[in-house]
Amino acid sequence: MSSNNKSIVTDLDYPLVKFSQSKEDWWTIRDAVRGVQIFGGIGSGKSSGSGKTLAKAFLKNGFGGLVLCGKPDERENWEKLAKEAGREDDLIIFREDSQYQFNPLDYELNRTGKGAGEIFNLSYLFMEIYKMGNRFSGGGGDGGDGERYWDNALKRCINRMIQLLKFSGEKVSIENMINLLSQAPYEEDMKDLSELSNEEIEGVGEKNFCIGCIIKASARCDNTPLEKECEFVTNYFTNEFSRVPEKTRAIVVESFLGLAEPFTSGILKKHFSKSTNLYPEATFEGKIIVLDFPVKEYLASGIYAQGIYKLLWQQAAERRNPNEDLLPVFLWVDESQLFLSDYDQIFQTTARSSRACTVFLSQNISNYYSAIGGKDPRPKIDSLLGNLGTKIFHANNDAVTNEWAARTIGNAFKNVRSINVGKNENTSAGISQQLLHLVEPREFTMLKSGGFENDLKVEGVITVAGKTWSNNLNFYRTFFDQSV
């Protein structure tokens, strides 16, 4: 059954999952839009247990969504889930042999709404691509003042390239940006140009793309409100950048060419550099877009493709009017450590009003620390996880995750019995109260992980910020059925 002919649930207090008949144990849309983090070791049943339970609830109730693929079988899983929920007609598979296109620059320049075409939004997109590449190659982030200097230099260069292309009337594209930067004049070139006539300079502009853009931009903006801004931009290439020391210039140029290189071939050139016919906003109408470019197969290209779409989907979701009766949508990211970005934390602060349900699944928190990199990744990860209101923990042997889970659930005073043996084998017993974890870290190592040996039951511990369950505790220990 398509979402177009079924009742769509928009009541925030509507229960998506009932863990028991008690209302205190119902997981609602209100809980979902505050975000979900699922942790579980390899083979713990996180995807086939709690993950499958939440995914089926979203589909059953008509949600639209975006699914990222870390593993090759992710698409097949969602095709099966959609068929079971009667949502096959709503499923859109964006993959290498599909007809779908998404040009992020074209989309951002021409989308509707305020802020469309803003230069700094486009340069932010490029910088996110740059960071994705660094993380995938093991470069991490937050490398200190030196790295920030080069990041700022690259960002300024990207800003000026986009501005110059817009002023000159040329298409803002990866290809044009590569041509512009690779042909940007040096100081010696500018001295030679100063000795030429206007007609001769026009001739140089016909052969040199950057000089040609400068000439066109100056002509188009002359005696217009954009004249001063245009002069500022052209001066960057004719004066400032042309005089940059060779080593500094080479680093900036190579940094940009490095992030642009993946878009010159393969799936990124074929599907992410031409036009756009698959808009993120389709999910707001109940479509489920599966980005079938699994990282295990496409490596860096898969991360770029899905990471870009994810970022622009998040920003599109944030533009939704919270005063309207919005269809809830979900962002589904298994192997989420592969797709983390700085924007995730920002997005989670407004996801509730956008009716967007983020679901991250990963083996352990150590994956996150490693993916973010830098000298101290913990504050960033702790901030992100703090904004994901629901935490579900499955069997895990990662001590860092289990300790973190125990601290997250919290402590309480517990009665501890003690027996003292004195001289002549005299014994005495006593009870004292000690402040201990409500769930000890070792307990997470013993949760049942499903499979036939456990009757297809996956055990998990769930905690939701601000929620008291029917057991009068802030966590609930339950089983998820893999067979359903």
Disulfide bonds with the S-S distance in Angstrom:
none
